[in-house]
């Protein structure tokens, strides 16, 4: 029987792995392509591309030739394929294979490395829950386009993980830019109900998006994207308590649609908005 990946970080992902061979593509984001692939047997002949490919095996065994060796990735493991390196790919057992992977333009990583070279990870297969979690934050919502603020934080985190596996010393951040982080926080609070672009925060703080991501996290223990998301969810909870319809709350709190709202609400609070609404009404009646 095929093995699958279990755990909260991948809840629901394994269920998406169908029996038929297919590729599912995510909505495009500048510099990042994301796919989910389902295969039996050999999937790709030897080839190479000019992007960095980093993915997570969800079920089955992923087998591929890379840099003169045969590699096998099991559920939960991460694969790292560098630009211009010849490789193939397919299922290592008759049970088939399911994985999600993103293809990242190297320029995105180089922009946040401040002159350091692109990290080279010698091991094509890596067991690292932290790196896997960072990847799945971009790969789990495959049906949604990635927000610009999210991409900046994601690339900064990914660069740190890859640098660690490449044996590169982390560059000291220096003194935390408290004032810049506070300016970004205030701006996000004031504009929580609309999409906020990274270039807006760059103009407000004077920091580039990757430096801001690091300094914001050092100051508030979260990313600008996550901070903005939680402000929207807090407003949604207030609207729920006021008895407003859930369909109107999703838009009123700044979410693209109700599905987007439901997913983030449950991920943050462990309950659906509908269940939260029932509990809030119940406590109000009991009081």
C-alpha positions as CSV (number, residue, x, y, z in Angstrom):
1,X,0.0,0.0,0.0
2,X,1.3,3.5,-0.8
3,X,2.5,5.5,2.0
4,X,1.2,9.1,2.5
5,X,2.2,12.2,4.4
6,X,0.3,12.8,7.6
7,X,0.2,15.9,9.8
8,X,-1.5,19.2,10.3
9,X,0.7,21.0,7.8
10,X,-0.5,18.8,5.0
11,X,-4.1,18.2,6.1
12,X,-6.2,17.7,3.0
13,X,-3.3,17.5,0.6
14,X,-3.0,13.8,0.4
15,X,-6.7,13.5,-0.3
16,X,-6.1,15.5,-3.4
17,X,-3.8,12.9,-4.8
18,X,-5.9,11.1,-7.4
19,X,-5.2,7.8,-9.1
20,X,-5.0,9.2,-12.7
21,X,-1.9,10.8,-14.0
22,X,-2.3,14.6,-14.2
23,X,-0.7,18.0,-13.5
24,X,-2.6,20.8,-11.7
25,X,-1.2,24.3,-12.1
26,X,-1.8,27.1,-9.7
27,X,-2.6,30.7,-10.7
28,X,0.5,32.5,-11.8
29,X,2.6,34.7,-9.6
30,X,5.6,36.7,-10.9
31,X,8.7,34.6,-10.8
32,X,7.0,31.5,-9.2
33,X,5.2,28.6,-10.9
34,X,3.5,26.0,-8.7
35,X,2.1,22.6,-9.6
36,X,0.7,19.4,-8.2
37,X,1.7,16.3,-10.1
38,X,0.2,12.7,-10.0
39,X,2.2,10.0,-11.9
40,X,2.7,6.3,-12.3
41,X,5.9,5.0,-13.7
42,X,8.3,7.3,-15.5
43,X,7.0,10.9,-15.8
44,X,9.7,13.0,-17.2
45,X,12.7,12.1,-19.4
46,X,16.1,13.8,-18.7
47,X,15.7,17.6,-19.0
48,X,16.8,20.8,-17.3
49,X,15.3,24.3,-16.7
50,X,16.6,27.7,-15.6
51,X,14.6,27.9,-12.4
52,X,15.2,26.5,-8.9
53,X,12.7,23.7,-8.3
54,X,11.8,22.9,-4.6
55,X,9.0,20.6,-3.7
56,X,7.4,18.2,-1.2
57,X,6.6,14.5,-1.8
58,X,3.0,13.9,-0.6
59,X,2.5,10.2,-1.3
60,X,4.4,7.4,-2.9
61,X,8.1,7.4,-3.7
62,X,9.6,10.0,-6.0
63,X,12.6,8.6,-8.0
64,X,14.9,10.7,-10.1
65,X,18.4,10.9,-11.5
66,X,20.3,14.0,-10.5
67,X,24.0,14.9,-10.6
68,X,25.1,11.3,-11.3
69,X,23.0,9.6,-8.6
70,X,19.6,8.0,-8.3
71,X,17.6,9.7,-5.6
72,X,14.4,8.7,-3.7
73,X,12.1,11.1,-1.9
74,X,9.6,9.7,0.6
75,X,6.4,11.4,1.8
76,X,7.3,14.5,3.8
77,X,10.8,14.9,2.3
78,X,11.8,18.0,0.3
79,X,13.5,17.9,-3.1
80,X,15.8,20.6,-4.2
81,X,16.9,20.8,-7.9
82,X,19.2,23.7,-9.0
83,X,19.0,25.6,-12.2
84,X,20.5,24.0,-15.3
85,X,21.0,20.6,-13.6
86,X,19.9,17.6,-15.7
87,X,17.3,15.4,-14.1
88,X,14.3,13.1,-14.8
89,X,11.5,12.0,-12.6
90,X,8.8,9.5,-11.8
91,X,7.3,7.1,-9.4
92,X,9.6,4.7,-7.6
93,X,6.9,2.1,-6.9
94,X,3.8,0.8,-8.7
95,X,1.6,2.6,-6.2
96,X,2.3,5.9,-8.0
97,X,3.4,9.3,-6.8
98,X,1.9,12.6,-5.8
99,X,4.0,15.8,-5.1
100,X,3.7,19.6,-5.1
101,X,6.6,21.7,-6.4
102,X,7.4,25.3,-7.2
103,X,9.7,26.7,-9.8
104,X,11.4,29.9,-8.6
105,X,13.2,32.4,-10.7
106,X,16.8,32.7,-9.2
107,X,16.6,36.5,-9.4
108,X,13.9,36.5,-6.7
109,X,16.3,34.7,-4.3
110,X,19.3,36.9,-5.3
111,X,17.3,40.1,-4.7
112,X,17.1,39.2,-1.0
113,X,20.6,37.7,-0.6
114,X,22.3,41.2,-0.7
115,X,25.1,40.2,-2.9
116,X,25.6,36.6,-1.6
117,X,25.7,33.8,-4.2
118,X,22.7,31.5,-4.8
119,X,22.8,28.8,-2.1
120,X,23.8,25.4,-3.5
121,X,22.2,22.5,-1.6
122,X,24.3,19.4,-2.3
123,X,21.6,16.9,-1.2
124,X,18.7,16.7,-3.6
125,X,16.5,15.1,-1.0
126,X,16.2,16.9,2.4
127,X,14.4,15.9,5.6
128,X,13.6,19.2,7.3
129,X,10.2,19.9,8.8
130,X,10.9,23.7,9.0
131,X,11.7,23.9,5.3
132,X,8.8,21.7,4.4
133,X,6.5,24.0,6.4
134,X,7.7,27.0,4.6
135,X,7.2,25.4,1.2
136,X,3.7,24.2,2.1
137,X,2.7,27.7,3.1
138,X,3.0,28.5,-0.6
139,X,2.0,25.1,-2.0
140,X,-1.0,24.2,0.2
141,X,-3.3,27.0,-1.2
142,X,-2.8,25.8,-4.8
143,X,-6.0,27.3,-6.0
144,X,-5.2,30.8,-4.9
145,X,-2.8,33.4,-6.3
146,X,0.0,34.3,-3.9
147,X,-0.2,37.7,-2.4
148,X,2.8,40.0,-2.9
149,X,3.4,40.5,0.8
150,X,3.4,36.8,1.3
151,X,5.9,36.2,-1.6
152,X,8.4,38.6,0.0
153,X,8.3,36.9,3.3
154,X,8.2,33.4,1.7
155,X,11.3,34.1,-0.4
156,X,13.2,35.5,2.6
157,X,12.4,32.4,4.7
158,X,13.3,30.1,1.8
159,X,16.6,31.8,1.3
160,X,17.4,31.3,5.0
161,X,16.5,27.6,4.8
162,X,18.5,26.9,1.6
163,X,21.5,28.9,3.0
164,X,21.5,26.7,6.1
165,X,21.5,23.5,4.0
166,X,24.2,24.9,1.8
167,X,26.4,25.6,4.8
168,X,26.3,29.4,4.3
169,X,26.6,31.5,7.4
170,X,23.6,33.7,8.0
171,X,24.4,37.3,7.5
172,X,24.0,39.3,10.7
173,X,20.9,41.5,10.5
174,X,22.4,44.2,12.6
175,X,20.3,46.5,14.8
176,X,16.6,45.9,14.5
177,X,14.9,48.7,12.5
178,X,12.2,49.3,15.2
179,X,10.9,52.5,13.7
180,X,10.5,51.1,10.2
181,X,8.7,48.0,11.5
182,X,6.3,50.3,13.5
183,X,5.6,52.4,10.4
184,X,4.8,49.3,8.4
185,X,2.6,48.0,11.2
186,X,0.6,51.3,11.4
187,X,0.2,51.3,7.6
188,X,-1.0,47.8,7.5
189,X,-3.6,48.5,10.3
190,X,-4.9,51.5,8.4
191,X,-5.2,49.6,5.1
192,X,-6.2,46.2,6.3
193,X,-9.3,45.9,4.2
194,X,-7.5,46.2,0.8
195,X,-4.5,44.5,-0.8
196,X,-1.3,46.2,0.3
197,X,1.7,45.9,-2.1
198,X,5.3,45.4,-1.0
199,X,6.3,48.6,-2.9
200,X,3.9,50.6,-0.7
201,X,5.7,49.4,2.5
202,X,9.1,50.0,0.9
203,X,8.0,53.6,0.3
204,X,6.7,54.0,3.8
205,X,9.6,52.4,5.6
206,X,12.6,53.0,3.4
207,X,13.6,49.3,3.6
208,X,13.4,46.8,0.7
209,X,10.8,44.2,1.0
210,X,13.1,41.4,2.2
211,X,14.9,43.5,4.8
212,X,11.5,44.7,6.0
213,X,10.3,41.1,6.3
214,X,13.3,40.3,8.6
215,X,13.0,43.4,10.7
216,X,9.2,43.1,11.1
217,X,9.5,39.5,12.2
218,X,12.3,40.4,14.7
219,X,10.1,43.1,16.1
220,X,6.6,41.5,16.1
221,X,7.4,37.8,15.8
222,X,5.3,37.6,12.6
223,X,5.5,38.6,9.0
224,X,3.8,41.7,7.4
225,X,1.5,39.3,5.5
226,X,0.5,37.4,8.5
227,X,-0.1,40.6,10.5
228,X,-2.4,42.0,7.8
229,X,-4.3,38.7,7.6
230,X,-4.9,38.6,11.4
231,X,-6.2,42.2,11.3
232,X,-8.7,41.1,8.7
233,X,-9.7,38.1,10.8
234,X,-10.2,40.2,13.9
235,X,-12.5,42.5,12.0
236,X,-14.4,39.4,10.7
237,X,-14.9,38.2,14.3
238,X,-16.3,41.6,15.3
239,X,-18.7,41.4,12.3
240,X,-19.7,37.9,13.3
241,X,-20.5,39.1,16.8
242,X,-22.6,41.9,15.4
243,X,-24.7,39.3,13.5
244,X,-23.7,40.2,10.0
245,X,-24.1,37.6,7.2
246,X,-21.0,35.5,6.6
247,X,-21.1,36.1,2.9
248,X,-20.9,39.8,3.4
249,X,-18.3,39.5,6.1
250,X,-15.8,37.8,3.8
251,X,-15.8,40.8,1.4
252,X,-16.2,43.4,4.2
253,X,-13.1,42.1,6.0
254,X,-10.9,42.2,2.9
255,X,-11.0,38.6,1.7
256,X,-11.2,37.7,-2.0
257,X,-14.2,35.4,-1.5
258,X,-15.9,33.2,1.1
259,X,-13.8,30.2,0.5
260,X,-10.6,32.2,1.0
261,X,-12.1,33.6,4.2
262,X,-13.2,30.2,5.5
263,X,-9.8,28.6,5.0
264,X,-7.9,31.3,6.8
265,X,-10.4,31.6,9.6
266,X,-10.2,27.9,10.3
267,X,-6.5,27.8,10.1
268,X,-6.2,30.7,12.6
269,X,-8.8,29.7,15.1
270,X,-9.5,25.9,14.5
271,X,-13.2,26.5,13.8
272,X,-15.1,27.5,10.7
273,X,-16.7,31.0,10.6
274,X,-20.1,29.3,10.7
275,X,-19.3,27.3,13.8
276,X,-17.8,30.4,15.5
277,X,-21.0,32.3,14.7
278,X,-23.1,29.6,16.3
279,X,-21.0,29.6,19.5
280,X,-21.0,33.4,19.7
281,X,-24.8,33.5,19.4
282,X,-25.1,30.7,21.9
283,X,-23.0,32.5,24.5
284,X,-24.9,35.7,23.9
285,X,-28.2,34.0,24.5
286,X,-26.9,32.3,27.6
287,X,-25.7,35.6,29.0
